[in-house]
């Protein structure tokens, strides 16, 4: 029996956006996926040693996850994302991380795809190119790419319906405005989600609003927002602001786009309690919980007085 190709998936960055697509695609082509562990302090320390001090925390975490996969698989998946067309660029860390990994880990085999619509490098054609490295059947490659996109879309629709149901609840509701690789990361966002659930507070997630709808709200808010991923999460603030009890802006140090976009939104939204939390390597501290407790006291008091 032919040995299955093992593909390593760092549990960071685009993992929280594209894992359904990756899993469907690679497993359909007969590969085995090897996931790095959940983020922990050791992974962060490894990433810090590999990074320059000025790098944002998620990129340090990403490199820590890469280090966990070395020697455990045949390939490590490291996508390069530049843009999805005019006006739809993404943060440069998604464009540059491939080169960083290639230079820091010269002995690993990288599996990559390069999305740069402005230079005619589209997702489908890039997945076909990548797929040929692990399977020569063009029919299967296209089929499992399209199946992965379908499953991805279905999952987003499920999340969207869940958000709508949450809005109908009479419980206290908070909107968490954060990139998926921040809020769903085991080290960065897990304690925050856990705290609200333990206090019976419903959570709305910024990234679970329909993406086109979110971008539309964001562009109404500002015509000059530059990065697509920022638009996809900040649009939720203006969509949900009338239906929630509070907003938590959650970003990682020292993310430049988040520091600008969050501040703009905070200045434009009235009559909703807000808190802006910047996470760093020591985010899992009692100080964070104290801030969350104070915030919850505020929204509870406000609901009681309404």
C-alpha positions in Angstrom: 0.0 0.0 0.0 1.3 3.4 -0.9 2.4 5.5 2.1 0.2 8.5 2.7 1.8 11.9 2.5 1.8 13.7 5.8 1.1 17.4 5.7 1.7 19.6 8.7 -0.8 22.3 9.6 0.3 25.1 12.0 -2.6 25.7 14.3 -2.3 29.5 13.9 -3.1 32.4 11.5 -5.3 31.1 8.6 -5.9 27.8 10.3 -9.0 29.4 11.9 -10.3 30.7 8.6 -9.4 27.9 6.1 -9.1 24.6 8.0 -12.3 23.1 6.6 -11.1 23.8 3.1 -7.6 22.4 3.8 -8.9 19.3 5.6 -11.4 18.5 2.8 -8.9 19.1 0.0 -5.9 17.2 1.4 -7.7 14.3 2.9 -9.7 13.9 -0.4 -6.4 13.7 -2.2 -5.3 10.9 0.1 -3.0 12.8 2.5 -2.9 12.7 6.3 -3.0 16.0 8.2 -0.7 16.6 11.2 -1.9 19.5 13.4 0.5 21.3 15.7 -0.6 21.3 19.4 -2.8 24.0 20.9 -1.0 27.2 21.7 0.8 27.1 25.0 3.6 29.1 26.8 6.3 26.9 25.3 5.1 27.5 21.8 5.1 31.2 22.4 8.6 31.1 23.8 9.8 29.2 20.8 8.2 31.7 18.5 9.8 34.6 20.3 13.2 33.2 19.9 12.7 32.9 16.2 11.2 36.4 15.7 12.4 39.9 15.7 11.1 41.9 18.7 8.9 44.1 16.5 6.9 41.1 15.1 3.2 40.9 16.2 2.3 38.2 18.7 0.3 36.0 16.2 3.3 35.8 13.9 5.5 34.8 16.8 2.9 32.1 17.7 2.8 31.0 14.1 6.6 30.4 14.0 6.3 28.5 17.3 3.7 26.2 15.7 6.0 25.7 12.7 8.8 24.6 15.0 6.4 22.0 16.5 5.9 20.3 13.1 9.6 20.0 12.0 10.5 16.4 11.3 6.9 15.2 11.9 5.6 15.4 8.4 6.5 15.4 4.7 5.4 18.9 4.0 4.3 21.9 6.1 1.6 24.1 4.6 2.5 27.8 4.5 0.2 29.8 2.3 1.2 33.3 0.9 -1.8 35.7 0.7 -1.2 39.1 -0.9 -4.7 40.2 -2.1 -8.1 39.1 -3.3 -8.3 41.9 -5.9 -8.3 45.7 -6.0 -9.3 47.1 -2.6 -9.0 43.7 -1.0 -5.4 43.5 0.2 -4.4 41.7 3.4 -1.9 42.5 6.1 1.7 42.1 4.9 2.4 39.4 7.5 0.3 37.0 5.4 2.4 37.9 2.3 5.7 37.7 4.0 5.4 34.8 6.4 6.3 32.3 3.6 9.7 33.9 3.1 10.2 34.1 6.9 9.5 30.4 7.3 11.6 29.4 4.3 14.6 31.3 5.7 14.3 30.2 9.3 13.6 26.6 8.5 15.7 25.9 5.3 15.5 22.1 5.8 11.8 21.7 5.7 9.6 21.0 2.6 7.0 23.7 2.3 3.7 23.2 0.5 2.3 26.6 -0.5 -0.3 28.5 -2.6 0.0 32.1 -3.5 -3.1 34.2 -3.8 -2.5 37.5 -5.6 -5.5 38.3 -7.8 -4.0 41.5 -9.1 -1.2 39.4 -10.7 -3.6 36.6 -11.9 -2.8 34.1 -9.2 -6.2 32.9 -8.1 -7.1 30.5 -5.3 -8.5 27.8 -7.6 -5.5 27.7 -10.0 -3.1 27.9 -7.0 -4.8 24.9 -5.3 -4.5 23.0 -8.6 -0.8 23.7 -8.7 -0.4 22.7 -5.1 -2.5 19.6 -5.5 -0.3 18.3 -8.3 2.5 17.9 -5.7 0.5 15.3 -3.8 -1.9 13.8 -6.4 -1.7 13.8 -10.2 -5.5 13.4 -10.8 -6.7 16.8 -12.0 -10.4 15.8 -11.6 -9.9 14.9 -7.9 -7.9 18.1 -7.3 -10.7 20.4 -8.7 -13.5 18.3 -7.1 -12.1 18.4 -3.6 -11.2 22.0 -3.8 -14.8 22.8 -4.8 -16.2 20.5 -2.1 -14.0 22.2 0.5 -15.3 25.6 -0.5 -18.8 24.3 -0.3 -18.3 22.9 3.2 -16.6 26.1 4.2 -19.6 28.1 3.0 -22.0 25.8 4.8 -20.1 26.2 8.1 -20.2 30.0 7.8 -24.0 29.8 7.2 -24.4 27.8 10.3 -22.4 30.3 12.3 -24.5 33.1 10.8 -27.7 31.4 11.9 -26.4 30.8 15.4 -25.6 34.6 15.7 -29.1 35.5 14.6 -30.5 33.1 17.3 -28.2 34.7 19.9 -29.5 38.1 19.0 -33.0 36.9 20.0 -31.9 36.0 23.5 -32.8 38.1 26.5 -29.5 37.4 28.1 -26.7 39.9 28.3 -24.8 40.0 25.0 -21.3 41.1 24.2 -19.6 41.3 20.8 -16.0 40.3 20.6 -14.2 42.1 17.8 -11.0 40.1 17.1 -9.4 38.2 14.3 -10.1 34.5 14.4 -6.4 33.7 15.1 -6.7 35.8 18.3 -10.1 34.9 19.8 -10.1 31.2 19.0 -6.4 30.7 19.9 -6.1 28.5 23.0 -3.7 30.8 24.8 -5.0 34.2 23.7 -8.8 34.0 23.6 -9.8 30.8 25.4 -9.9 32.4 28.9 -12.0 35.3 27.7 -14.6 33.1 26.0 -14.6 30.8 29.1 -15.2 33.7 31.5 -18.3 35.0 29.6 -19.8 31.6 29.2 -19.3 30.9 32.9 -21.2 34.1 33.7 -24.1 33.2 31.3 -23.3 36.1 29.0 -24.0 35.4 25.3 -21.1 36.0 22.9 -21.3 37.3 19.3 -18.2 36.8 17.3 -17.2 39.5 14.8 -15.9 37.1 12.2 -19.2 35.1 12.1 -21.2 37.9 10.4 -21.7 37.2 6.7 -18.4 38.5 5.2 -20.0 40.5 2.3 -22.4 42.1 4.8 -19.6 42.9 7.2 -17.5 44.5 4.4 -20.4 46.6 3.3 -20.9 47.9 6.9 -17.2 48.6 7.2 -17.0 50.5 3.9 -20.0 52.6 5.1 -18.0 53.4 8.2 -14.8 54.3 6.3 -14.0 54.3 2.5 -10.3 54.2 3.2 -9.9 51.0 5.3 -7.1 49.1 3.6 -7.1 45.5 4.7 -9.9 43.0 3.9 -9.6 41.0 7.1 -9.9 44.2 9.1 -13.1 45.1 7.2 -14.6 41.7 7.7 -14.4 42.0 11.5 -15.0 45.7 12.1 -18.2 45.7 10.1 -19.9 43.7 12.8 -19.6 46.6 15.2 -21.9 48.7 13.0 -24.2 45.9 12.3 -24.8 44.7 15.9 -24.3 48.0 17.9 -28.0 48.5 18.6 -28.6 44.9 19.7 -25.8 44.3 22.2 -24.9 45.2 25.7 -21.2 45.7 25.2 -18.2 45.5 22.8 -14.8 44.0 23.5 -12.1 45.0 21.1 -9.4 42.4 21.3 -6.1 42.7 19.5 -2.5 41.5 19.9 0.5 43.6 20.5 1.8 45.4 18.4 -0.7 45.0 15.6 -0.8 48.3 13.7 -4.0 47.8 11.7 -6.0 46.8 14.7 -4.7 49.7 16.8 -5.9 52.2 14.1 -9.2 50.5 13.1 -10.3 49.8 16.6 -9.7 53.3 17.7 -11.7 54.7 14.8 -14.6 52.5 15.6 -14.5 53.4 19.3 -14.7 57.1 18.5 -17.7 56.6 16.2 -19.9 54.3 18.2 -22.0 55.9 21.0 -24.1 54.5 23.8 -22.5 51.1 24.0 -20.0 50.2 26.7 -16.7 49.2 25.2 -13.3 47.9 26.3 -10.1 47.7 24.3 -7.8 44.9 25.4 -4.3 44.5 24.0 -2.9 41.0 24.4 0.8 40.2 24.8 2.8 37.2 25.9 1.6 37.7 29.5 -2.1 38.0 28.7 -3.1 35.1 30.9 -3.0 37.1 34.1 -5.3 38.1 36.9 -5.2 41.7 35.6 -7.1 40.7 32.4 -9.8 39.0 34.5 -10.1 42.0 36.7 -10.8 44.2 33.7 -13.4 41.8 32.3 -15.1 41.6 35.7 -15.3 45.4 35.8 -16.7 45.5 32.3 -19.4 42.9 33.1 -20.4 44.9 36.2 -20.9 48.0 34.0 -23.1 46.3 31.4 -25.1 44.5 34.1 -25.7 47.9 35.9 -26.6 49.5 32.6 -29.1 46.8 31.7 -30.7 47.0 35.2 -31.2 50.7 34.9 -32.7 50.6 31.4 
